[in-house]
């Protein structure tokens, strides 16, 4: 079998699999031999391969989760969370790859893996810059429509789709912040700021618990999670992938909303299809808590990627947001 892997440092978080793993999985789940496998550079968590299989007209994708011991508690079993979310994503099913097989047994390899159909198109970060900036509004309008469809899905409780599920939104936010803080401390990093954020979420649970209806959050949908048509005259979304950080909660807490709100540029078209965000004082205060959670998760990822300078810089950003949350009109000092 022809086999191409990305060369990474030995200590890199993303670890390859072997040609033998690919071959055995292909024979087990497809009943056919793999002819070629090429590691793709998509994503920064799972390890992904495009696999050509004997007798099949189209390649498949094999995605491998990190070994369990390498996963942080706040990112535990993300692939299983993604798989558990699929029954709730019928609204965007035509855009998503289909799962051919899922294997959590660790029989052939000590990692969870998925085999999925191949999505046509070009990764969003590669194709979007090739279009004139004014046409980007088409892309962001489509992204708003996709996000709106996902956020309209109602769930059974708050928290990650695959569990644990909490009765209240404040519990889910507080526990998420505590988990991120514990993960940071486990790496030797200071996380008192995230502990303070968790305490604030618990103290002002009444503001968080104004959110009483769990909605499906994409977790991290943005340009990196989309595929675009190769030759369309304007950016056209043909695929959505890797929704492994989904959870039930307040749509305003979604990474997509955070990213759509960051700049006043072409992404303003996002709101034309999504709808205008809530801007009352309680919603603005909650958004500060959500930003603290995002910044904590980003710090953890920066550490995982060896970005020491970015980790150091993150403390000033968290401090500024935390100060705003602690001194705002809806806060009490904790």
TORBAGU-573335 format. One record per residue (C-alpha): residue number from 0; x, y, z. Coordinates in Angstrom, 1 decimal. Example, Ala and Ser with C-alpha at 12.3 -4.5 7.8 and 13.67 -1.06 7.14 Angstrom:
2
@n 0, X 12.3, Y -4.5, Z 7.8
@n 1, X 13.7, Y -1.1, Z 7.1
END
This chain:
334
@n 0, X 0.0, Y 0.0, Z 0.0
@n 1, X 1.2, Y 3.5, Z -0.8
@n 2, X 1.4, Y 5.4, Z 2.5
@n 3, X 2.2, Y 9.1, Z 3.1
@n 4, X 2.3, Y 10.6, Z 6.6
@n 5, X 3.0, Y 14.1, Z 7.8
@n 6, X 6.3, Y 14.4, Z 9.5
@n 7, X 5.8, Y 15.7, Z 13.0
@n 8, X 8.1, Y 16.1, Z 16.0
@n 9, X 8.1, Y 13.0, Z 18.3
@n 10, X 6.5, Y 15.0, Z 21.0
@n 11, X 3.7, Y 16.4, Z 18.8
@n 12, X 0.1, Y 15.9, Z 20.1
@n 13, X -1.2, Y 14.5, Z 16.8
@n 14, X 0.4, Y 11.0, Z 16.4
@n 15, X 0.3, Y 9.0, Z 13.2
@n 16, X -1.0, Y 5.5, Z 12.7
@n 17, X 0.8, Y 2.8, Z 10.6
@n 18, X 0.0, Y 1.5, Z 7.2
@n 19, X -0.8, Y -1.8, Z 8.9
@n 20, X -3.5, Y -0.1, Z 10.9
@n 21, X -5.1, Y 1.4, Z 7.8
@n 22, X -5.0, Y -2.0, Z 6.0
@n 23, X -6.5, Y -3.9, Z 8.8
@n 24, X -9.3, Y -1.4, Z 9.4
@n 25, X -10.1, Y -1.3, Z 5.6
@n 26, X -10.4, Y -5.0, Z 5.5
@n 27, X -12.5, Y -5.1, Z 8.6
@n 28, X -15.0, Y -2.4, Z 7.9
@n 29, X -15.0, Y -2.3, Z 4.1
@n 30, X -14.1, Y -5.9, Z 3.3
@n 31, X -11.5, Y -4.6, Z 0.8
@n 32, X -7.8, Y -3.7, Z 0.7
@n 33, X -6.6, Y -0.2, Z 1.0
@n 34, X -4.5, Y 0.9, Z -2.0
@n 35, X -3.2, Y 4.2, Z -0.7
@n 36, X -3.4, Y 6.4, Z 2.4
@n 37, X -2.5, Y 10.1, Z 2.7
@n 38, X -2.5, Y 11.9, Z 6.0
@n 39, X -4.4, Y 15.2, Z 5.7
@n 40, X -3.3, Y 18.3, Z 7.6
@n 41, X -6.9, Y 19.2, Z 8.6
@n 42, X -7.6, Y 19.9, Z 12.2
@n 43, X -5.4, Y 20.0, Z 15.3
@n 44, X -6.9, Y 17.2, Z 17.4
@n 45, X -7.7, Y 14.0, Z 15.5
@n 46, X -5.3, Y 12.4, Z 12.9
@n 47, X -7.0, Y 12.1, Z 9.5
@n 48, X -6.3, Y 10.1, Z 6.4
@n 49, X -7.7, Y 10.0, Z 2.9
@n 50, X -7.8, Y 6.3, Z 2.0
@n 51, X -8.2, Y 4.9, Z -1.5
@n 52, X -9.7, Y 1.4, Z -1.4
@n 53, X -9.6, Y -1.3, Z -4.0
@n 54, X -12.9, Y -1.5, Z -6.0
@n 55, X -14.4, Y 1.7, Z -4.6
@n 56, X -15.0, Y 4.7, Z -6.9
@n 57, X -14.4, Y 7.2, Z -4.2
@n 58, X -11.9, Y 7.4, Z -1.3
@n 59, X -13.0, Y 7.3, Z 2.3
@n 60, X -11.7, Y 9.2, Z 5.3
@n 61, X -10.3, Y 7.6, Z 8.4
@n 62, X -10.1, Y 9.7, Z 11.5
@n 63, X -8.3, Y 8.6, Z 14.6
@n 64, X -8.8, Y 10.1, Z 18.0
@n 65, X -5.8, Y 10.7, Z 20.3
@n 66, X -5.0, Y 7.8, Z 22.7
@n 67, X -7.1, Y 8.1, Z 25.8
@n 68, X -4.2, Y 8.9, Z 28.1
@n 69, X -3.3, Y 11.9, Z 25.9
@n 70, X -6.8, Y 13.5, Z 26.2
@n 71, X -7.6, Y 16.3, Z 28.6
@n 72, X -10.6, Y 15.8, Z 30.8
@n 73, X -12.4, Y 18.8, Z 29.2
@n 74, X -11.8, Y 17.2, Z 25.7
@n 75, X -12.5, Y 13.6, Z 26.7
@n 76, X -13.9, Y 11.4, Z 23.9
@n 77, X -14.7, Y 14.2, Z 21.5
@n 78, X -15.1, Y 11.7, Z 18.7
@n 79, X -17.8, Y 9.8, Z 20.6
@n 80, X -19.5, Y 13.1, Z 21.3
@n 81, X -19.5, Y 13.9, Z 17.6
@n 82, X -21.0, Y 10.5, Z 16.8
@n 83, X -23.7, Y 10.9, Z 19.5
@n 84, X -24.7, Y 14.3, Z 17.9
@n 85, X -25.4, Y 12.9, Z 14.4
@n 86, X -29.1, Y 12.0, Z 15.1
@n 87, X -29.7, Y 15.7, Z 15.9
@n 88, X -28.0, Y 17.1, Z 12.8
@n 89, X -30.5, Y 16.1, Z 10.1
@n 90, X -31.0, Y 19.8, Z 9.4
@n 91, X -27.6, Y 19.9, Z 7.8
@n 92, X -27.3, Y 16.2, Z 6.8
@n 93, X -26.8, Y 16.9, Z 3.1
@n 94, X -23.6, Y 18.9, Z 3.9
@n 95, X -22.1, Y 16.3, Z 6.2
@n 96, X -20.0, Y 13.2, Z 5.6
@n 97, X -21.8, Y 9.9, Z 6.3
@n 98, X -20.3, Y 7.5, Z 8.9
@n 99, X -19.4, Y 4.2, Z 7.3
@n 100, X -18.1, Y 2.7, Z 10.6
@n 101, X -17.3, Y 3.7, Z 14.2
@n 102, X -15.2, Y 1.6, Z 16.4
@n 103, X -14.6, Y 2.3, Z 20.1
@n 104, X -13.4, Y -1.3, Z 20.9
@n 105, X -9.6, Y -0.5, Z 20.6
@n 106, X -9.3, Y -4.0, Z 19.2
@n 107, X -7.2, Y -3.1, Z 16.1
@n 108, X -5.7, Y 0.1, Z 17.5
@n 109, X -5.8, Y 1.6, Z 20.9
@n 110, X -7.7, Y 4.7, Z 19.7
@n 111, X -11.3, Y 5.5, Z 18.7
@n 112, X -11.7, Y 5.9, Z 15.0
@n 113, X -14.4, Y 6.8, Z 12.4
@n 114, X -14.5, Y 5.8, Z 8.7
@n 115, X -16.5, Y 8.4, Z 6.8
@n 116, X -17.5, Y 9.2, Z 3.2
@n 117, X -15.3, Y 11.7, Z 1.3
@n 118, X -16.6, Y 15.3, Z 1.0
@n 119, X -16.1, Y 17.0, Z -2.3
@n 120, X -14.8, Y 20.6, Z -2.3
@n 121, X -11.8, Y 22.6, Z -1.0
@n 122, X -11.2, Y 23.4, Z 2.7
@n 123, X -12.6, Y 26.8, Z 3.5
@n 124, X -9.3, Y 28.3, Z 4.7
@n 125, X -7.7, Y 27.4, Z 1.3
@n 126, X -10.5, Y 28.4, Z -1.0
@n 127, X -12.1, Y 31.5, Z 0.6
@n 128, X -9.0, Y 33.8, Z 0.2
@n 129, X -9.1, Y 33.2, Z -3.5
@n 130, X -12.3, Y 35.1, Z -3.8
@n 131, X -12.6, Y 39.0, Z -3.9
@n 132, X -13.5, Y 40.2, Z -0.4
@n 133, X -16.9, Y 41.6, Z -1.3
@n 134, X -18.1, Y 38.1, Z -2.3
@n 135, X -17.3, Y 36.8, Z 1.2
@n 136, X -20.7, Y 38.1, Z 2.3
@n 137, X -22.2, Y 35.1, Z 0.5
@n 138, X -20.1, Y 32.7, Z 2.5
@n 139, X -21.0, Y 34.3, Z 5.9
@n 140, X -24.6, Y 34.5, Z 5.0
@n 141, X -24.6, Y 30.7, Z 4.3
@n 142, X -22.7, Y 30.1, Z 7.6
@n 143, X -25.4, Y 32.1, Z 9.5
@n 144, X -28.1, Y 30.0, Z 7.9
@n 145, X -26.3, Y 26.7, Z 8.8
@n 146, X -25.8, Y 27.9, Z 12.4
@n 147, X -29.4, Y 29.0, Z 12.8
@n 148, X -30.6, Y 25.6, Z 11.7
@n 149, X -28.4, Y 23.8, Z 14.3
@n 150, X -29.3, Y 26.2, Z 17.1
@n 151, X -33.0, Y 25.6, Z 16.5
@n 152, X -32.5, Y 22.0, Z 17.6
@n 153, X -33.8, Y 21.4, Z 21.1
@n 154, X -32.2, Y 19.0, Z 23.6
@n 155, X -32.8, Y 17.1, Z 26.8
@n 156, X -30.5, Y 18.9, Z 29.1
@n 157, X -27.4, Y 21.1, Z 29.3
@n 158, X -23.8, Y 20.0, Z 28.6
@n 159, X -22.0, Y 17.8, Z 26.1
@n 160, X -24.3, Y 15.8, Z 23.9
@n 161, X -22.7, Y 12.5, Z 24.9
@n 162, X -22.9, Y 13.4, Z 28.6
@n 163, X -22.7, Y 14.4, Z 31.3
@n 164, X -26.0, Y 16.3, Z 31.0
@n 165, X -26.9, Y 18.8, Z 33.7
@n 166, X -30.3, Y 20.1, Z 34.8
@n 167, X -29.3, Y 23.8, Z 34.6
@n 168, X -27.2, Y 25.9, Z 32.3
@n 169, X -25.2, Y 27.3, Z 35.2
@n 170, X -24.1, Y 23.9, Z 36.2
@n 171, X -22.9, Y 23.1, Z 32.7
@n 172, X -20.9, Y 26.3, Z 32.4
@n 173, X -19.5, Y 26.1, Z 35.9
@n 174, X -18.3, Y 22.5, Z 35.5
@n 175, X -16.8, Y 23.3, Z 32.1
@n 176, X -14.8, Y 26.1, Z 33.5
@n 177, X -13.6, Y 23.9, Z 36.4
@n 178, X -12.6, Y 21.1, Z 34.0
@n 179, X -10.6, Y 23.5, Z 31.9
@n 180, X -8.9, Y 24.9, Z 35.0
@n 181, X -8.1, Y 21.4, Z 36.2
@n 182, X -6.6, Y 20.5, Z 32.9
@n 183, X -4.4, Y 23.6, Z 32.8
@n 184, X -3.2, Y 22.9, Z 36.4
@n 185, X -2.5, Y 19.3, Z 35.4
@n 186, X 0.0, Y 20.6, Z 32.8
@n 187, X 1.7, Y 22.9, Z 35.4
@n 188, X 0.1, Y 26.1, Z 34.2
@n 189, X -1.5, Y 28.6, Z 36.5
@n 190, X -5.4, Y 28.6, Z 36.3
@n 191, X -6.5, Y 30.8, Z 39.2
@n 192, X -8.2, Y 33.1, Z 36.7
@n 193, X -10.3, Y 30.3, Z 35.4
@n 194, X -11.1, Y 29.1, Z 38.9
@n 195, X -12.3, Y 32.6, Z 39.6
@n 196, X -14.5, Y 32.5, Z 36.5
@n 197, X -16.0, Y 29.2, Z 37.6
@n 198, X -16.8, Y 30.7, Z 41.1
@n 199, X -18.4, Y 33.7, Z 39.4
@n 200, X -20.6, Y 31.4, Z 37.3
@n 201, X -21.7, Y 29.5, Z 40.4
@n 202, X -22.3, Y 32.7, Z 42.3
@n 203, X -24.4, Y 34.3, Z 39.6
@n 204, X -26.2, Y 31.2, Z 38.5
@n 205, X -29.4, Y 33.1, Z 38.5
@n 206, X -28.3, Y 35.1, Z 35.4
@n 207, X -27.1, Y 32.0, Z 33.6
@n 208, X -30.2, Y 30.1, Z 34.5
@n 209, X -32.4, Y 32.6, Z 32.6
@n 210, X -31.5, Y 30.2, Z 29.8
@n 211, X -34.0, Y 27.4, Z 30.3
@n 212, X -34.2, Y 25.7, Z 26.9
@n 213, X -31.2, Y 23.7, Z 25.8
@n 214, X -30.3, Y 24.3, Z 22.2
@n 215, X -27.7, Y 22.5, Z 20.1
@n 216, X -24.4, Y 24.3, Z 19.8
@n 217, X -21.9, Y 23.4, Z 17.0
@n 218, X -19.0, Y 23.8, Z 19.4
@n 219, X -16.4, Y 25.2, Z 17.0
@n 220, X -18.0, Y 25.7, Z 13.6
@n 221, X -16.1, Y 28.3, Z 11.5
@n 222, X -14.2, Y 28.5, Z 8.3
@n 223, X -11.9, Y 25.5, Z 9.1
@n 224, X -15.0, Y 23.3, Z 9.4
@n 225, X -16.4, Y 24.0, Z 6.0
@n 226, X -15.7, Y 22.8, Z 2.4
@n 227, X -16.3, Y 25.1, Z -0.5
@n 228, X -17.1, Y 24.4, Z -4.2
@n 229, X -13.9, Y 24.5, Z -6.2
@n 230, X -15.2, Y 26.6, Z -9.2
@n 231, X -18.3, Y 28.4, Z -8.0
@n 232, X -18.4, Y 32.2, Z -8.9
@n 233, X -19.0, Y 33.1, Z -5.2
@n 234, X -18.0, Y 31.1, Z -2.1
@n 235, X -20.4, Y 28.2, Z -1.8
@n 236, X -20.5, Y 25.9, Z 1.1
@n 237, X -20.6, Y 22.2, Z 0.0
@n 238, X -19.7, Y 20.5, Z 3.3
@n 239, X -19.5, Y 20.8, Z 7.1
@n 240, X -17.3, Y 18.5, Z 9.1
@n 241, X -15.7, Y 17.8, Z 12.5
@n 242, X -18.5, Y 18.9, Z 14.8
@n 243, X -17.0, Y 17.1, Z 17.8
@n 244, X -17.4, Y 19.8, Z 20.4
@n 245, X -21.2, Y 20.0, Z 20.3
@n 246, X -23.1, Y 20.6, Z 23.5
@n 247, X -26.5, Y 21.7, Z 24.7
@n 248, X -26.9, Y 25.2, Z 26.0
@n 249, X -27.3, Y 28.9, Z 25.1
@n 250, X -26.7, Y 29.6, Z 21.4
@n 251, X -24.8, Y 32.8, Z 22.4
@n 252, X -22.1, Y 30.5, Z 24.0
@n 253, X -21.3, Y 28.9, Z 20.7
@n 254, X -17.8, Y 29.5, Z 19.2
@n 255, X -19.5, Y 30.4, Z 15.9
@n 256, X -21.3, Y 33.3, Z 17.6
@n 257, X -18.1, Y 34.4, Z 19.2
@n 258, X -16.2, Y 34.5, Z 15.9
@n 259, X -19.1, Y 36.2, Z 14.0
@n 260, X -19.1, Y 38.9, Z 16.6
@n 261, X -15.3, Y 39.7, Z 16.6
@n 262, X -15.1, Y 42.0, Z 13.5
@n 263, X -17.3, Y 44.4, Z 11.7
@n 264, X -16.5, Y 43.3, Z 8.2
@n 265, X -17.9, Y 40.9, Z 5.6
@n 266, X -19.0, Y 38.6, Z 8.5
@n 267, X -21.8, Y 41.1, Z 9.3
@n 268, X -23.7, Y 39.1, Z 6.6
@n 269, X -23.8, Y 36.2, Z 9.1
@n 270, X -26.5, Y 38.1, Z 11.1
@n 271, X -28.7, Y 38.6, Z 8.0
@n 272, X -29.5, Y 34.9, Z 7.9
@n 273, X -29.0, Y 34.0, Z 11.5
@n 274, X -30.9, Y 36.9, Z 13.1
@n 275, X -29.7, Y 39.6, Z 15.4
@n 276, X -28.2, Y 38.5, Z 18.7
@n 277, X -29.7, Y 39.3, Z 22.1
@n 278, X -28.2, Y 42.5, Z 23.5
@n 279, X -29.9, Y 43.0, Z 26.9
@n 280, X -27.6, Y 43.5, Z 29.9
@n 281, X -28.0, Y 39.9, Z 31.1
@n 282, X -27.1, Y 38.6, Z 27.7
@n 283, X -24.0, Y 40.9, Z 27.6
@n 284, X -22.9, Y 39.7, Z 31.0
@n 285, X -23.3, Y 36.0, Z 30.1
@n 286, X -21.3, Y 36.7, Z 27.0
@n 287, X -18.4, Y 37.6, Z 29.2
@n 288, X -18.6, Y 34.2, Z 31.0
@n 289, X -18.7, Y 32.5, Z 27.6
@n 290, X -15.6, Y 34.4, Z 26.5
@n 291, X -13.8, Y 33.3, Z 29.6
@n 292, X -14.6, Y 29.7, Z 28.7
@n 293, X -13.4, Y 30.2, Z 25.1
@n 294, X -10.2, Y 31.8, Z 26.2
@n 295, X -9.5, Y 29.0, Z 28.7
@n 296, X -10.0, Y 26.4, Z 26.1
@n 297, X -7.8, Y 28.3, Z 23.6
@n 298, X -5.1, Y 28.5, Z 26.3
@n 299, X -5.2, Y 24.7, Z 26.7
@n 300, X -5.0, Y 24.2, Z 23.0
@n 301, X -2.1, Y 26.6, Z 22.7
@n 302, X -0.2, Y 24.7, Z 25.4
@n 303, X -1.0, Y 21.4, Z 23.5
@n 304, X 0.5, Y 22.9, Z 20.4
@n 305, X 3.6, Y 24.2, Z 22.2
@n 306, X 2.8, Y 27.9, Z 21.7
@n 307, X 4.4, Y 29.1, Z 24.9
@n 308, X 4.3, Y 32.8, Z 24.0
@n 309, X 0.6, Y 32.7, Z 23.2
@n 310, X -0.1, Y 30.9, Z 26.5
@n 311, X 1.8, Y 33.7, Z 28.4
@n 312, X -0.2, Y 36.4, Z 26.5
@n 313, X -3.5, Y 34.7, Z 27.3
@n 314, X -3.4, Y 35.7, Z 30.9
@n 315, X -3.8, Y 39.4, Z 30.1
@n 316, X -6.8, Y 38.7, Z 27.9
@n 317, X -8.5, Y 36.6, Z 30.5
@n 318, X -7.8, Y 39.2, Z 33.2
@n 319, X -9.5, Y 42.0, Z 31.2
@n 320, X -12.6, Y 39.9, Z 30.5
@n 321, X -12.8, Y 38.7, Z 34.1
@n 322, X -12.5, Y 42.3, Z 35.4
@n 323, X -15.4, Y 43.3, Z 33.2
@n 324, X -17.5, Y 40.4, Z 34.5
@n 325, X -16.7, Y 41.1, Z 38.1
@n 326, X -17.4, Y 44.8, Z 38.0
@n 327, X -20.4, Y 44.8, Z 35.6
@n 328, X -23.8, Y 45.9, Z 36.9
@n 329, X -25.0, Y 42.2, Z 37.1
@n 330, X -22.0, Y 41.0, Z 39.2
@n 331, X -21.4, Y 40.6, Z 42.8
@n 332, X -17.8, Y 40.3, Z 44.1
@n 333, X -16.9, Y 36.7, Z 44.8
END
